[in-house]
């Protein structure tokens, strides 16, 4: 470890008190640096940010008591033009406040040292204010605590005469204890809901990477988690320890999509342009995300990294609010979206095309996007289309209140009957959709389920739409065979209307609906009767359980499901974990981090089925790769040695964002033999039934699943690369083309 001589020098010029509000979080410094208007040169980084609902205090506040030799410097670089500093060992300051969290901001530099931090006389941190800069860097957040019980507290900071070159310490954040839930009382068949952990960044997007990790993506904003002296916009969440690690990204992943490739690489695609006008939370110096393809790779230490190279790895066209889906050849189709940030889509910014990663040559496209007339006909409510890959290799696509089956290999659209009763199911009238479990018992006949959304007219202006307009409780279901399409949509009703719901497929074949709003539409800052700036209201706090095997009218139940106290609406997620519970996180209908009504939410909840409290089967040994049609033997431990109800399921937990669960999938595998502690299974017949790539294997005994194990389906190799199509795409397009062509009038992206 490299060390530096230094004296104990602390600049304490800004204290941020987070007042008692429903949730509490930190503010952060900048990214690559601040770019002043009219200049291309980076200026000093500044981290001061007082979110709505919080309160700032300068270091000269009379509420702060100092002991020892503290001096005052005056500069426009400091909050309130003043900073207090000391070079005296054991000099201290004390600040008494009432609230649920506290942040300390100051300078860093090569002559700055260590301070010990106490809250309510308890030591909570050793903070190193050193950074590798010969000039002091103002506006750095040194410390934050966000889990205090609501009430009076005292912060004490004491200077110490030592320092070292450690630059970052991973933190473990939990929800505020003032909002913790009582230990649940439950019956044998009752679900439980607990609260543990913090995502560090708002959970706008989520995917499960392996048995121990989920990755979370957000947008550029003042998140509490930091990396390299700037706010992190992505994090790696440990599903076992509930700890979080920040991830480094270059571009704005605001409203991006994602999918795994056949070799297990996760791609995160699209996002938002660099925003510098009045709607920008800060000039972070971030990179345009509209054409970005971010590659998530495992590291040697068991963690993951995010890589970008816009010159060589990018989309052909800008896409914001597009959907990504893995195909039967292991590549990814990237569908629809907008050419820049906006709200309700329109013809001027609509991107009614499909492109592929890696690029393909479909009917002479030679790597370039292909027009989908369906995405022109479904304006205006057609962002984040709901897409499922079907067993015959084609794609089901729903947008607005229409649907089709798309033969991507031949570029042929087959229009389906419209969704009944004028219910729109895609952003901003967002519903959700899933492909129901597939089985060889019925020849892998696909059946689609679409639930929630709104019948609000998508041609209305924002001032004609209210946050109180009712959401839809409709569920529409169709078997996607010739007979099923002829029969049309079967209509059911959820117990509660939901806009922006999350539908989570479980290993036992049931579906849990969580999150969402009972009124309004998606987005923020657009409609009348906003709550804070949320376009939606009436958060739905009670989960609903759906059993697709039951008769129409009897499929929903909620009696055994606990209610949450945390609103989860715009920019919230829910996903099945390999352990068997459901991770619920996020909610941020705001331009930036906010502590007002429906403020930014970092707390994590865990919805656990009753089977997690009892004995469960186990997979003791299995193959890491399962080939198509291949026989494989697993060593297992069953709860009942002679159980006659044992199934093996293969699941993709999907990439979740904006109520869209891309690639979410469940396939019942054929069990060829069950003998003692061994089960012989047969892999899915082809990439149509299960697109090649990562998945999780479960044994379900008498309706109780084991903990899932990650496997690779197929041969584990990456998708084939058409080199000519790739080269033509790179030659025919420019990286970050929107950023290069935009004018100052192009920057309005209110309500994203």
C-alpha distance (Angstrom), angle and dihedral (degrees) to the residues before:
residue distance angle dihedral
X1 . . .
X2 3.78 . .
X3 3.80 113.6 .
X4 3.76 132.1 -164.5
X5 3.81 131.3 -152.7
X6 3.78 109.6 -116.8
X7 3.73 144.9 150.6
X8 3.75 125.8 -124.2
X9 3.78 100.9 -92.9
X10 3.78 120.5 161.8
X11 3.78 126.2 -177.9
X12 3.76 109.5 -161.0
X13 3.75 106.6 -179.4
X14 3.76 106.4 138.2
X15 3.75 133.6 38.9
X16 3.76 121.6 -177.5
X17 3.76 118.0 -157.0
X18 3.77 115.6 -160.2
X19 3.75 107.1 -149.8
X20 3.78 124.7 -144.1
X21 3.80 104.8 -71.2
X22 3.83 133.6 141.5
X23 3.81 92.8 -87.4
X24 3.81 135.9 15.3
X25 3.79 130.6 -150.2
X26 3.78 145.4 155.6
X27 3.78 136.5 -99.1
X28 3.76 122.8 -136.1
X29 3.78 148.8 -157.7
X30 3.78 127.5 -99.2
X31 3.80 133.0 -78.4
X32 3.80 121.5 -125.1
X33 3.78 90.4 -14.6
X34 3.78 143.0 -74.7
X35 3.81 115.6 -70.4
X36 3.81 109.1 -155.5
X37 3.84 116.3 -137.1
X38 3.79 112.0 -83.9
X39 3.79 93.1 16.0
X40 3.79 135.8 94.8
X41 3.82 94.4 -161.0
X42 3.77 119.9 100.8
X43 3.79 116.4 -118.0
X44 3.82 131.6 -162.0
X45 3.78 117.9 -51.9
X46 3.80 116.2 -113.3
X47 3.78 125.0 -168.2
X48 3.79 104.0 -178.8
X49 3.76 110.8 129.1
X50 3.79 127.8 154.8
X51 3.80 107.0 -166.6
X52 3.78 118.5 -147.2
X53 3.78 107.2 -84.9
X54 3.82 95.0 31.3
X55 3.80 131.2 90.8
X56 3.79 132.6 -136.6
X57 3.81 127.4 -142.8
X58 3.83 124.5 -168.2
X59 3.79 119.9 -134.9
X60 3.81 88.3 -111.1
X61 3.80 91.4 62.0
X62 3.82 113.2 129.9
X63 3.81 87.2 -132.0
X64 3.83 89.5 72.1
X65 3.83 117.6 82.1
X66 3.84 119.8 -156.1
X67 3.81 130.3 -159.8
X68 3.79 123.1 -169.5
X69 3.78 131.0 11.9
X70 3.82 108.3 -22.1
X71 3.78 122.1 162.6
X72 3.79 132.1 -166.5
X73 3.78 126.6 -129.0
X74 3.78 123.5 -168.7
X75 3.79 123.6 -146.2
X76 3.80 138.9 137.9
X77 3.83 85.7 -122.4
X78 3.79 90.1 71.7
X79 3.76 128.7 77.2
X80 3.80 107.2 -97.3
X81 3.84 86.0 5.0
X82 3.82 94.0 -82.8
X83 3.81 140.2 93.4
X84 3.82 132.2 -172.7
X85 3.78 118.5 -146.3
X86 3.78 141.5 170.8
X87 3.79 138.6 -164.5
X88 3.80 93.3 -174.6
X89 3.76 119.2 109.3
X90 3.83 112.4 -120.9
X91 3.79 93.6 14.0
X92 3.79 107.1 145.2
X93 3.77 146.0 -171.7
X94 3.80 130.6 -155.0
X95 3.79 127.9 -158.8
X96 3.81 123.3 -175.3
X97 3.78 116.4 -158.3
X98 3.78 143.1 160.7
X99 3.78 116.2 -128.5
X100 3.78 146.3 76.8
X101 3.80 101.8 -88.2
X102 3.79 144.7 16.5
X103 3.83 136.8 -154.5
X104 3.79 129.7 -166.3
X105 3.80 121.3 -153.1
X106 3.81 128.1 -172.2
X107 3.80 146.0 126.0
X108 3.77 130.0 -56.7
X109 3.81 129.7 -161.1
X110 3.79 144.3 137.5
X111 3.83 92.0 -79.7
X112 3.78 95.4 50.8
X113 3.77 123.2 104.5
X114 3.77 147.7 -170.7
X115 3.77 129.8 -54.3
X116 3.79 129.5 -170.4
X117 3.79 115.4 -134.7
X118 3.80 125.2 -152.5
X119 3.79 129.9 -176.5
X120 3.79 117.4 -164.7
X121 3.84 88.1 -10.1
X122 3.81 92.3 -57.2
X123 3.80 118.6 118.4
X124 3.81 108.0 -120.5
X125 3.83 106.5 164.3
X126 3.77 149.8 4.0
X127 3.79 105.6 -139.4
X128 3.79 121.6 -158.8
X129 3.80 109.9 -154.6
X130 3.79 92.5 -174.0
X131 3.81 120.7 119.1
X132 3.79 130.6 169.1
X133 3.79 98.1 -101.3
X134 3.79 129.9 109.2
X135 3.81 88.8 -153.1
X136 3.80 119.0 61.2
X137 3.80 112.0 -103.0
X138 3.80 109.1 -142.6
X139 3.75 128.0 -150.0
X140 3.81 100.8 35.1
X141 3.77 120.5 152.7
X142 3.80 107.0 -128.4
X143 3.77 101.4 177.2
X144 3.77 142.9 4.0
X145 3.79 135.1 -178.9
X146 3.82 119.5 -174.0
X147 3.81 108.0 167.7
X148 3.77 103.1 73.2
X149 3.81 121.1 133.7
X150 3.75 111.4 -107.9
X151 3.80 109.8 -91.2
X152 3.82 143.1 60.2
X153 3.81 119.8 -20.4
X154 3.79 139.6 168.4
X155 3.79 126.3 -137.2
X156 3.81 117.9 -159.1
X157 3.81 125.1 -174.6
X158 3.82 120.6 -169.5
X159 3.83 124.1 -170.2
X160 3.83 117.3 -128.4
X161 3.81 127.4 -162.3
X162 3.78 98.9 -127.3
X163 3.80 136.5 74.8
X164 3.78 141.3 172.9
X165 3.81 139.3 -170.4
X166 3.80 98.9 -101.0
X167 3.78 104.6 134.2
X168 3.82 106.1 -172.3
X169 3.77 139.8 16.7
X170 3.81 120.5 -161.8
X171 3.78 110.9 -123.6
X172 3.77 132.6 -152.6
X173 3.78 112.4 -141.4
X174 3.79 127.4 -171.4
X175 3.75 133.9 -173.1
X176 3.78 115.4 -85.7
X177 3.77 112.0 -78.4
X178 3.79 87.5 -135.6
X179 3.79 86.6 70.5
X180 3.78 98.3 39.9
X181 3.75 117.0 130.9
X182 3.78 126.4 -118.3
X183 3.76 118.0 -107.8
X184 3.79 102.8 -84.1
X185 3.75 123.4 -117.2
X186 3.74 111.3 -144.9
X187 3.73 144.5 170.1
X188 3.78 124.7 -129.4
X189 3.80 93.2 -88.0
X190 3.79 97.9 39.2
X191 3.79 125.7 112.3
X192 3.81 121.5 -133.9
X193 3.79 131.8 -138.9
X194 3.80 120.1 -158.0
X195 3.77 133.8 172.2
X196 3.80 121.4 -135.6
X197 3.78 134.7 143.7
X198 3.79 139.1 15.8
X199 3.79 126.7 -112.1
X200 3.82 92.8 -146.2
X201 3.80 89.5 -146.0
X202 3.78 124.9 48.4
X203 3.80 108.5 -86.7
X204 3.79 99.3 -123.5
X205 3.82 92.2 144.3
X206 3.80 131.2 19.5
X207 3.81 140.5 178.7
X208 3.81 132.4 172.7
X209 3.81 109.9 -121.7
X210 3.80 101.1 -177.0
X211 3.80 141.3 -27.9
X212 3.81 91.4 -64.5
X213 3.80 107.2 31.1
X214 3.78 142.6 61.0
X215 3.80 123.3 -178.0
X216 3.79 121.2 -139.7
X217 3.81 127.1 -161.7
X218 3.79 127.9 -165.5
X219 3.80 137.2 166.9
X220 3.79 129.7 -93.4
X221 3.80 104.7 -71.7
X222 3.81 144.5 118.0
X223 3.81 99.2 -71.2
X224 3.82 121.7 172.8
X225 3.80 93.3 -122.4
X226 3.81 116.3 83.6
X227 3.77 136.6 -165.4
X228 3.80 126.6 -177.9
X229 3.81 91.3 -7.1
X230 3.79 95.4 -56.1
X231 3.80 133.5 90.6
X232 3.75 115.6 -86.4
X233 3.81 118.3 -125.6
X234 3.79 95.0 -169.2
X235 3.77 135.2 38.1
X236 3.78 141.3 -169.9
X237 3.80 110.8 -131.0
X238 3.80 119.1 -158.4
X239 3.79 106.8 -139.4
X240 3.79 92.5 -160.7
X241 3.82 103.0 44.3
X242 3.85 96.7 26.1
X243 3.82 88.5 -132.2
X244 3.78 122.6 139.0
X245 3.81 132.1 -145.1
X246 3.83 123.7 -164.5
X247 3.80 119.4 -120.6
X248 3.79 126.1 -150.2
X249 3.80 119.7 -124.8
X250 3.79 133.9 171.7
X251 3.79 104.8 -155.3
X252 3.77 139.3 49.3
X253 3.81 108.1 -92.4
X254 3.81 92.8 -173.4
X255 3.82 106.9 153.0
X256 3.81 95.4 -8.3
X257 3.80 126.7 159.1
X258 3.77 131.4 -138.1
X259 3.79 150.1 -167.5
X260 3.78 141.8 172.4
X261 3.81 120.8 -109.8
X262 3.79 122.6 -136.3
X263 3.83 91.3 -95.1
X264 3.82 92.1 55.6
X265 3.81 97.8 -102.3
X266 3.78 112.3 140.3
X267 3.79 116.4 -139.9
X268 3.80 122.5 -160.4
X269 3.79 110.5 -162.4
X270 3.78 137.2 -164.5
X271 3.75 128.8 -9.1
X272 3.75 137.6 157.9
X273 3.79 134.9 -37.0
X274 3.78 122.5 -112.6
X275 3.79 104.8 -78.7
X276 3.82 118.8 -151.2
X277 3.79 106.8 157.6
X278 3.80 130.1 85.7
X279 3.81 92.7 -63.8
X280 3.80 92.3 61.1
X281 3.82 116.0 106.8
X282 3.81 87.9 -152.1
X283 3.77 140.1 -24.8
X284 3.78 94.3 -103.8
X285 3.80 97.1 169.2
X286 3.81 88.7 -121.7
X287 3.79 123.2 159.5
X288 3.81 125.9 -107.1
X289 3.80 108.5 -89.6
X290 3.81 101.2 -170.0
X291 3.83 95.8 99.3
X292 3.77 97.0 24.0
X293 3.79 123.5 130.6
X294 3.79 108.2 -167.8
X295 3.81 115.3 -161.7
X296 3.80 118.1 -148.9
X297 3.79 112.4 -154.4
X298 3.82 132.5 178.9
X299 3.82 115.8 -113.5
X300 3.80 128.7 -141.5
X301 3.81 90.9 -108.0
X302 3.80 92.3 59.4
X303 3.78 94.9 -100.8
X304 3.80 129.1 103.1
X305 3.80 138.0 -118.3
X306 3.81 134.4 -155.6
X307 3.81 118.1 -134.4
X308 3.81 131.9 -171.4
X309 3.79 134.5 -177.3
X310 3.79 111.1 170.8
X311 3.79 93.9 -174.4
X312 3.80 94.3 60.4
X313 3.82 107.8 14.6
X314 3.78 114.6 46.4
X315 3.77 145.8 106.9
X316 3.78 120.5 -90.7
X317 3.80 92.9 -125.4
X318 3.82 137.6 27.6
X319 3.80 113.5 -93.3
X320 3.79 130.3 -174.8
X321 3.82 118.0 175.1
X322 3.80 94.8 9.2
X323 3.80 125.6 151.5
X324 3.81 124.9 -127.9
X325 3.80 124.4 -156.4
X326 3.82 132.1 -179.9
X327 3.79 113.4 -122.9
X328 3.79 132.5 -145.6
X329 3.83 90.3 -95.4
X330 3.81 93.6 54.3
X331 3.79 96.0 -106.1
X332 3.81 125.1 113.9
X333 3.79 130.4 -113.7
X334 3.82 114.5 -148.6
X335 3.78 110.3 -155.9
X336 3.79 135.0 -164.6
X337 3.76 128.3 -43.6
X338 3.76 134.6 137.2
X339 3.80 128.8 -64.8
X340 3.80 91.0 -126.5
X341 3.78 141.2 0.0
X342 3.77 116.5 -61.2
X343 3.79 137.9 121.1
X344 3.79 121.7 -114.4
X345 3.79 106.5 25.6
X346 3.81 121.1 -115.9
X347 3.79 138.6 179.3
X348 3.80 94.6 -95.1
X349 3.82 94.0 63.1
X350 3.81 102.4 19.4
X351 3.80 116.0 125.8
X352 3.84 101.3 -157.6
X353 3.79 95.2 179.0
X354 3.77 144.0 99.5
X355 3.79 125.8 -138.4
X356 3.77 133.2 174.4
X357 3.78 140.3 -131.1
X358 2.92 112.8 -116.7
X359 3.84 90.2 29.1
X360 3.81 117.2 -106.5
X361 3.78 136.6 -157.4
X362 3.80 103.1 -126.8
X363 3.81 112.3 174.7
X364 3.79 92.9 -27.0
X365 3.81 97.6 -42.5
X366 3.83 89.0 126.9
X367 3.78 94.8 -159.4
X368 3.80 97.9 -41.4
X369 3.83 127.9 115.4
X370 3.82 119.8 -80.7
X371 3.80 122.3 -139.9
X372 3.80 117.2 -113.5
X373 3.84 108.8 -162.3
X374 3.81 87.6 -163.4
X375 3.80 89.9 69.0
X376 3.80 90.8 53.2
X377 3.79 93.0 48.3
X378 3.83 93.2 49.9
X379 3.80 98.2 58.5
X380 2.98 133.8 160.1
X381 3.80 105.5 27.1
X382 3.81 99.2 37.7
X383 3.80 108.3 109.4
X384 3.82 119.4 125.1
X385 3.82 92.7 16.9
X386 3.80 115.5 -151.8
X387 3.83 107.0 -111.8
X388 3.82 131.9 -179.3
X389 3.80 128.2 179.9
X390 3.80 109.1 -128.9
X391 3.83 128.1 -143.9
X392 3.81 91.6 -107.5
X393 3.82 90.2 56.5
X394 3.79 96.0 -105.7
X395 3.81 124.0 117.9
X396 3.78 130.3 -116.4
X397 3.82 109.1 -145.6
X398 3.81 126.7 -174.9
X399 3.80 123.2 -174.2
X400 3.78 130.5 164.9
X401 3.85 103.4 -22.8
X402 3.80 95.5 -35.3
X403 3.79 136.0 85.1
X404 3.79 140.0 -168.8
X405 3.79 143.3 175.9
X406 3.80 111.9 -121.7
X407 3.80 124.1 -154.6
X408 3.80 96.8 -155.4
X409 3.80 94.8 -177.6
X410 3.81 90.9 61.2
X411 3.82 99.3 24.1
X412 3.82 93.8 -121.5
X413 3.82 125.4 148.3
X414 3.80 122.8 -152.0
X415 3.80 109.2 -166.6
X416 3.80 117.6 -144.0
X417 3.81 129.7 -154.2
X418 3.82 111.1 -75.3
X419 3.79 119.2 -97.6
X420 3.82 106.6 -90.0
X421 3.78 126.3 -98.7
X422 3.79 95.4 13.4
X423 3.82 93.3 -77.1
X424 3.81 111.9 162.9
X425 3.79 115.7 -148.9
X426 3.82 105.5 -175.1
X427 3.80 134.4 73.0
X428 2.92 129.1 -25.9
X429 3.83 89.5 13.4
X430 3.77 86.9 43.6
X431 3.78 123.3 -172.6
X432 3.78 125.8 159.9
X433 3.79 137.1 -117.3
X434 3.80 141.9 -164.0
X435 3.77 140.7 -176.1
X436 3.81 105.5 -121.8
X437 3.83 118.7 -125.9
X438 3.81 116.3 -65.6
X439 3.80 124.5 -136.5
X440 3.78 138.0 176.3
X441 3.81 87.1 -133.1
X442 3.81 89.7 81.8
X443 3.78 97.5 27.3
X444 3.82 92.2 -95.8
X445 3.81 91.1 -69.3
X446 3.82 105.1 -175.6
X447 3.78 121.0 -128.8
X448 3.80 123.8 -173.2
X449 3.80 127.8 -152.6
X450 3.84 122.6 -162.0
X451 3.82 118.9 -175.9
X452 3.78 137.4 178.4
X453 3.78 128.8 -3.3
X454 3.79 128.3 122.6
X455 3.77 142.7 -83.9
X456 3.81 92.3 -141.4
X457 3.81 110.8 137.5
X458 3.81 107.2 -101.9
X459 3.80 92.1 -153.5
X460 3.82 92.4 65.1
X461 3.79 121.4 105.4
X462 3.78 118.4 -118.5
X463 3.80 92.7 -103.9
X464 3.81 88.3 60.9
X465 3.81 94.2 52.8
X466 3.81 123.7 75.7
X467 3.76 132.2 -155.8
X468 3.81 84.2 -129.1
X469 3.82 96.3 60.6
X470 3.82 104.3 120.6
X471 3.79 121.4 -106.3
X472 3.81 121.9 -133.6
X473 3.80 126.4 -99.5
X474 3.80 92.4 -166.3
X475 3.80 123.5 128.4
X476 3.80 117.3 -168.4
X477 3.80 120.9 -164.1
X478 3.79 130.9 -174.2
X479 3.80 136.7 173.0
X480 3.80 105.5 -133.5
X481 3.79 97.6 -139.6
X482 3.80 125.3 104.5
X483 3.80 90.2 -98.6
X484 3.78 93.6 44.9
X485 3.80 93.7 49.0
X486 3.80 89.8 49.8
X487 3.81 89.6 52.0
X488 3.81 89.9 52.3
X489 3.78 131.5 -154.7
X490 3.79 121.3 -18.9
X491 3.82 109.7 -144.4
X492 3.79 124.2 -145.4
X493 3.81 132.5 165.6
X494 3.79 129.1 -126.8
X495 3.82 117.3 -135.7
X496 3.82 87.3 -114.8
X497 3.78 132.4 30.0
X498 3.79 110.8 -115.1
X499 3.76 134.9 -168.9
X500 3.84 113.9 -170.7
X501 3.83 95.0 11.5
X502 3.78 123.8 170.9
X503 3.80 117.1 -135.5
X504 3.81 112.1 -158.8
X505 3.80 119.2 -165.4
X506 3.82 113.2 -143.3
X507 3.83 129.1 -153.1
X508 3.81 90.7 -112.4
X509 3.81 90.0 60.9
X510 3.78 96.7 -106.1
X511 3.81 125.2 119.5
X512 3.79 128.3 -136.0
X513 3.80 119.8 -152.7
X514 3.80 115.3 -155.4
X515 3.80 139.0 158.8
X516 3.76 127.8 22.8
X517 3.78 141.2 106.1
X518 3.78 132.1 -85.6
X519 3.79 94.3 -141.6
X520 3.79 144.7 20.1
X521 3.79 127.4 30.6
X522 3.81 136.8 -84.8
X523 3.78 124.6 -73.8
X524 3.78 134.8 41.4
X525 3.76 140.0 -98.0
X526 3.83 96.8 21.6
X527 3.79 114.3 89.6
X528 3.79 136.6 54.4
X529 3.81 122.7 -95.1
X530 3.81 91.9 33.1
X531 3.81 117.4 -176.9
X532 3.76 101.8 -137.5
X533 3.78 91.4 -36.6
X534 3.81 95.8 -43.7
X535 3.81 116.1 130.0
X536 3.81 88.5 -152.1
X537 3.79 135.8 58.6
X538 3.79 142.3 177.5
X539 3.83 98.5 61.6
X540 3.80 113.4 -142.2
X541 3.80 105.9 -129.0
X542 3.83 102.0 172.3
X543 3.83 119.7 82.0
X544 3.78 121.4 -136.2
X545 3.80 126.3 -147.4
X546 3.82 119.1 -144.0
X547 3.80 124.0 -163.6
X548 3.83 108.7 -165.5
X549 3.81 91.8 -166.8
X550 3.81 93.7 66.1
X551 3.80 127.6 86.6
X552 3.78 122.4 -86.8
X553 3.80 110.3 -81.7
X554 3.82 95.3 26.1
X555 3.81 102.3 63.4
X556 3.82 100.0 94.2
X557 3.79 127.6 73.7
X558 3.80 135.3 160.2
X559 3.80 106.4 166.0
X560 3.81 95.2 108.9
X561 3.81 95.6 40.7
X562 3.83 121.1 99.7
X563 3.78 124.0 -130.3
X564 3.80 122.1 -121.1
X565 3.80 126.4 -136.6
X566 3.82 93.7 -150.1
X567 3.82 120.2 88.2
X568 3.81 109.7 -131.2
X569 3.77 110.2 -171.3
X570 3.81 131.8 124.9
X571 3.82 112.9 23.2
X572 3.80 96.1 11.6
X573 3.80 128.7 128.9
X574 3.80 143.6 -166.8
X575 3.80 128.0 -166.1
X576 3.80 139.3 173.7
X577 3.82 112.3 -111.4
X578 3.82 124.5 -148.5
X579 3.81 89.2 -113.0
X580 3.80 89.2 64.2
X581 3.79 103.8 -107.8
X582 3.79 128.1 105.2
X583 3.80 119.6 -111.8
X584 3.81 111.5 -145.3
X585 3.80 119.6 -170.9
X586 3.77 147.3 144.5
X587 3.81 137.3 37.6
X588 3.79 121.9 170.4
X589 3.81 118.3 157.4
X590 3.82 90.4 172.5
X591 3.79 139.8 97.4
X592 3.80 90.3 -120.3
X593 3.79 137.4 -5.8
X594 3.77 109.4 -45.1
X595 3.80 137.8 -179.7
X596 3.82 97.5 -163.0
X597 3.82 127.0 97.9
X598 3.82 109.4 -35.2
X599 3.79 88.4 7.4
X600 3.78 127.6 175.7
X601 3.79 111.3 -59.0
X602 3.81 123.9 -150.9
X603 3.80 100.4 161.6
X604 3.81 117.9 110.5
X605 3.78 125.6 -140.8
X606 3.80 128.0 -162.6
X607 3.79 119.1 -149.7
X608 3.79 107.7 -162.6
X609 3.82 127.1 -166.7
X610 3.81 115.9 -133.5
X611 3.81 92.0 -109.7
X612 3.82 89.6 71.6
X613 3.82 89.5 71.6
X614 3.79 96.4 56.1
X615 3.81 138.9 55.2
X616 3.78 113.9 -58.7
X617 3.80 135.0 -170.9
X618 3.80 118.7 -105.3
X619 3.79 138.2 -147.0
X620 3.78 105.7 -137.3
X621 3.78 101.0 175.2
X622 3.81 132.5 9.0
X623 3.78 142.8 155.5
X624 3.78 115.6 -90.6
X625 3.82 91.2 -141.2
X626 3.80 126.6 44.4
X627 3.79 114.5 -166.2
X628 3.78 124.9 -150.9
X629 3.81 110.2 -84.1
X630 3.79 88.9 -2.6
X631 3.79 122.4 142.7
X632 3.80 115.6 -129.6
X633 3.80 133.7 176.6
X634 3.79 123.9 -141.2
X635 3.78 128.6 -164.5
X636 3.78 108.3 -135.6
X637 3.77 143.2 171.1
X638 3.79 114.1 -138.4
X639 3.79 124.8 -161.8
X640 3.82 90.0 -131.7
X641 3.81 112.3 32.7
X642 3.81 92.2 -148.5
X643 3.78 99.0 38.2
X644 3.80 112.6 154.3
X645 3.82 96.1 -162.1
X646 3.78 106.9 69.6
X647 3.79 124.0 140.2
X648 3.78 132.0 175.7
X649 3.79 117.5 -145.9
X650 3.77 132.7 -171.8
X651 3.80 115.9 -150.7
X652 3.77 139.5 -172.0
X653 3.80 108.0 -161.5
X654 3.77 90.4 -159.3
X655 3.78 136.9 -148.8
X656 3.80 109.5 -68.7
X657 3.79 128.1 -155.1
X658 3.82 136.3 134.3
X659 3.84 91.8 3.0
X660 3.83 90.0 -56.9
X661 3.83 114.1 123.1
X662 3.80 100.4 -167.4
X663 3.81 115.2 -161.3
X664 3.81 93.2 3.5
X665 3.78 102.9 156.6
X666 3.79 144.7 159.0
X667 3.80 126.4 -165.5
X668 3.80 126.2 -177.0
X669 3.80 105.8 -136.4
X670 3.78 120.5 -144.3
X671 3.81 111.5 -104.9
X672 3.81 108.0 -146.5
X673 3.78 97.2 -177.8
X674 3.80 139.9 0.1
X675 3.79 113.8 -166.0
X676 3.79 123.2 161.1
X677 3.78 108.1 -58.1
X678 3.81 96.4 -9.5
X679 3.80 131.3 83.2
X680 3.78 122.7 -172.2
X681 3.78 114.6 -153.5
X682 3.76 136.9 178.5
X683 3.78 122.0 -130.7
X684 3.81 120.2 -120.5
X685 3.80 111.5 -75.8
X686 3.80 96.8 -116.4
X687 3.79 146.8 -22.8
X688 3.78 91.6 -79.4
X689 3.78 93.5 65.7
X690 3.82 90.9 42.2
X691 3.83 118.3 6.2
X692 3.82 109.3 -129.9
X693 3.77 113.1 -95.0
X694 3.79 141.4 72.6
X695 3.77 123.6 -18.9
X696 3.79 142.7 157.4
X697 3.79 124.0 -113.0
X698 3.82 121.5 -145.6
X699 3.79 135.8 -178.6
X700 3.80 111.1 -146.9
X701 3.81 112.5 -160.9
X702 3.80 117.1 -174.8
X703 3.79 88.1 -20.2
X704 3.82 94.0 -50.2
X705 3.82 116.2 114.7
X706 3.77 126.3 -150.7
X707 3.79 122.2 -131.4
X708 3.78 108.1 -74.2
X709 3.79 124.4 -111.2
X710 3.78 123.0 -151.4
X711 3.80 118.6 -118.9
X712 3.79 137.3 166.3
X713 3.79 116.6 -117.5
X714 3.80 117.1 -149.4
X715 3.79 120.5 11.7
X716 3.82 96.6 -41.8
X717 3.78 92.4 -119.2
X718 3.78 126.4 130.1
X719 3.80 122.1 -101.4
X720 3.78 118.8 -83.7
X721 3.81 114.1 -88.4
X722 3.79 119.5 -138.1
X723 3.79 96.9 -150.1
X724 3.80 94.8 -167.8
X725 3.82 92.3 51.5
X726 3.79 90.8 47.1
X727 3.79 93.1 50.0
X728 3.79 92.5 46.7
X729 3.80 92.0 50.4
X730 3.81 91.7 51.4
X731 3.80 91.9 45.4
X732 3.81 94.7 46.3
X733 3.81 98.2 46.2
X734 3.77 138.2 47.9
X735 3.79 128.3 -132.0
X736 3.79 114.6 -110.2
X737 3.79 90.2 2.6
X738 3.79 93.6 166.1
X739 3.79 91.4 55.9
X740 3.80 90.7 51.2
X741 3.79 95.6 48.0
X742 3.78 105.1 36.3
X743 3.77 124.4 109.0
X744 3.76 127.7 -151.2
X745 3.80 89.0 -92.8
X746 3.80 91.2 59.9
X747 3.78 95.8 68.0
X748 3.80 101.7 83.4
X749 3.78 108.9 115.2
X750 3.78 102.4 150.1
X751 3.76 117.6 165.8
X752 3.78 99.6 19.0
